[in-house]
Amino acid sequence: MPARSCPKPAYSCFSLAWYGRVRDNLTMETTLGELRRLASGAVNRRTETGIPRVAMVQGKVPEHELSAVYEPMLNVILRGSKTLTVGDRVLHYDAATYFVMSVGLPAIGQVRPAATGEPYLAVSLTLQPRIIADLLSDLPVPAGGRFSECGFSVAPVTAELLDAWLRMLRLMQRPCEIPALAPVYEREILFRVLQGPHGAMLRDIGLPDTALSRVNNAIHWIRQNFDAALRIETLAERAAMSPSAFHRHFKAVTALSPLQYQKRIRLLRARALLIAGEGNVTGIASDVGYESPTQFSREYARLFGMPPSKDVATVIASLTAAA
């Protein structure tokens, strides 16, 4: 009688997929662990790494510093969580997610420690249109490529993106290699983002004639002339759009109307001046473009939750207590 052969084990597609996800999760957690160790020298404000455009932050960031105009950037949360409010949109992102902002946006932020009590920790890359455009010139044009309609969003990280970030942050331990390798790793980080759900947004930054790039021209003008009277027709002309199309695209990109955007810039600037002791409420209200101190105080309280004098006193008291 012929010998019986042992049956081969049967693995379902579900089992293989499950093991694959477990393996990838373990790999990502290991990578996150090393990234956290590398970024552990960060403090509770923007901490330079010595690598161009790469910074990190750790701990409880003062609330008034999180209410700011955020420059175009890629931000990866390594531990804890962060909430950003832009216009009427509230975005929450946790560890192992990343945030892309493609235009300068006035936002109000809040960071929280991890559930274990360990401090918030994140790394960021400031986005340069020239570098993105150079990368795009070396890549094929995506078939059916779409343009983004929003200037900010959140997505989960991938193993490939974390791996590129790990190589980048390891350069802090080998500064002599930064000039040669940092540009390579920056391109890889951008390439990984281009492959993900934020790819269209990132492409729009590097392309010269998208709706986002034209809205961005208007944003630059508002930020440089925030105390001046704002005329939608003039801004639309700068963006080469009709007034109605410009207003629609601006709101889609920033979650704010042009007038709301200008008000946020004015109020954030006024708050910074008041905290720095650069003048009184009436004088600073006039400096940032308000004709009515009463209107200024009302809009300030609506954004920051209390009138200017009380808000500034609260911020200064918290800074004194933390010192």
MOSUL-V787083 format. One record per residue. PSI is psi in radians with two decimals (NA if undefined). Layout:
BEGIN
psi=PSI
psi=PSI
END
This chain:
BEGIN
psi=2.25
psi=2.54
psi=2.48
psi=2.40
psi=2.54
psi=2.36
psi=2.45
psi=2.43
psi=2.46
psi=2.19
psi=2.14
psi=2.78
psi=-0.60
psi=-0.76
psi=-0.77
psi=-0.73
psi=-0.69
psi=-0.80
psi=-0.64
psi=-0.73
psi=-0.71
psi=-0.80
psi=-0.79
psi=-0.69
psi=-0.71
psi=-0.71
psi=-0.78
psi=-0.67
psi=-0.66
psi=-0.78
psi=-0.77
psi=-0.69
psi=-0.75
psi=-0.67
psi=-0.71
psi=-0.70
psi=-0.74
psi=-0.61
psi=0.13
psi=-0.22
psi=0.00
psi=2.69
psi=-3.06
psi=0.67
psi=2.99
psi=2.11
psi=2.04
psi=2.59
psi=-0.19
psi=-0.13
psi=2.23
psi=2.27
psi=0.02
psi=2.23
psi=2.99
psi=2.84
psi=2.56
psi=2.42
psi=-2.92
psi=1.81
psi=2.32
psi=2.38
psi=-0.70
psi=-0.44
psi=-0.39
psi=-0.23
psi=1.74
psi=3.05
psi=2.00
psi=2.22
psi=2.79
psi=2.21
psi=2.87
psi=2.18
psi=2.17
psi=2.16
psi=2.14
psi=-0.47
psi=2.54
psi=-2.73
psi=2.90
psi=2.51
psi=2.31
psi=2.31
psi=2.06
psi=1.99
psi=-2.21
psi=0.21
psi=2.34
psi=2.15
psi=2.34
psi=2.26
psi=2.47
psi=-3.10
psi=2.48
psi=0.45
psi=2.82
psi=2.68
psi=2.30
psi=2.25
psi=2.11
psi=-0.20
psi=2.87
psi=2.12
psi=2.34
psi=2.16
psi=2.80
psi=2.18
psi=2.84
psi=2.30
psi=2.65
psi=2.58
psi=2.99
psi=2.88
psi=-0.46
psi=-0.13
psi=-0.14
psi=2.57
psi=2.69
psi=2.48
psi=2.29
psi=2.73
psi=2.68
psi=2.69
psi=2.08
psi=2.29
psi=2.29
psi=2.07
psi=-0.66
psi=-0.72
psi=-0.70
psi=-0.74
psi=-0.70
psi=-0.70
psi=-0.76
psi=-0.57
psi=-0.34
psi=0.02
psi=2.61
psi=2.59
psi=2.17
psi=2.40
psi=2.30
psi=0.50
psi=2.37
psi=2.80
psi=2.62
psi=2.71
psi=0.16
psi=2.61
psi=0.10
psi=2.56
psi=2.97
psi=2.54
psi=2.75
psi=2.56
psi=2.84
psi=2.85
psi=-0.67
psi=-0.70
psi=-0.76
psi=-0.66
psi=-0.71
psi=-0.71
psi=-0.64
psi=-0.78
psi=-0.65
psi=-0.87
psi=-0.44
psi=-0.37
psi=-0.35
psi=-0.47
psi=-0.19
psi=1.16
psi=-0.46
psi=-0.31
psi=-0.13
psi=-0.85
psi=-0.61
psi=-0.68
psi=-0.48
psi=-0.75
psi=-0.58
psi=-0.81
psi=-0.58
psi=-0.76
psi=-0.68
psi=-0.74
psi=-0.81
psi=-0.68
psi=-0.75
psi=-0.65
psi=-0.69
psi=-0.53
psi=-0.22
psi=-2.91
psi=-0.30
psi=0.16
psi=-0.77
psi=-0.69
psi=-0.74
psi=-0.69
psi=-0.70
psi=-0.55
psi=-0.66
psi=-0.21
psi=2.47
psi=-0.39
psi=0.79
psi=2.88
psi=-0.65
psi=-0.78
psi=-0.59
psi=-0.67
psi=-0.64
psi=-0.60
psi=-0.73
psi=-0.66
psi=-0.77
psi=-0.71
psi=-0.77
psi=-0.75
psi=-0.59
psi=-0.35
psi=0.70
psi=-0.39
psi=-0.01
psi=2.81
psi=2.47
psi=2.20
psi=2.07
psi=-0.69
psi=-0.71
psi=-0.75
psi=-0.72
psi=-0.67
psi=-0.70
psi=-0.58
psi=0.02
psi=0.78
psi=2.82
psi=2.72
psi=-0.70
psi=-0.74
psi=-0.70
psi=-0.82
psi=-0.72
psi=-0.80
psi=-0.68
psi=-0.79
psi=-0.65
psi=-0.68
psi=-0.71
psi=-0.19
psi=0.30
psi=2.62
psi=2.83
psi=-0.71
psi=-0.71
psi=-0.69
psi=-0.83
psi=-0.74
psi=-0.73
psi=-0.73
psi=-0.78
psi=-0.81
psi=-0.68
psi=-0.70
psi=-0.76
psi=-0.74
psi=-0.74
psi=-0.72
psi=-0.72
psi=-0.76
psi=-0.62
psi=-0.08
psi=0.56
psi=0.05
psi=-3.12
psi=3.04
psi=-0.81
psi=-0.79
psi=-0.74
psi=-0.62
psi=-0.75
psi=-0.70
psi=-0.63
psi=0.04
psi=0.08
psi=2.32
psi=-0.45
psi=2.01
psi=-0.56
psi=-0.79
psi=-0.71
psi=-0.86
psi=-0.67
psi=-0.79
psi=-0.57
psi=-0.84
psi=-0.60
psi=-0.65
psi=-0.77
psi=-0.05
psi=-0.13
psi=2.81
psi=2.79
psi=-0.89
psi=-0.75
psi=-0.70
psi=-0.82
psi=-0.72
psi=-0.68
psi=-0.77
psi=-0.81
psi=-0.69
psi=-0.71
psi=-0.65
psi=-0.68
psi=-0.71
psi=-0.59
psi=-0.28
psi=NA
END
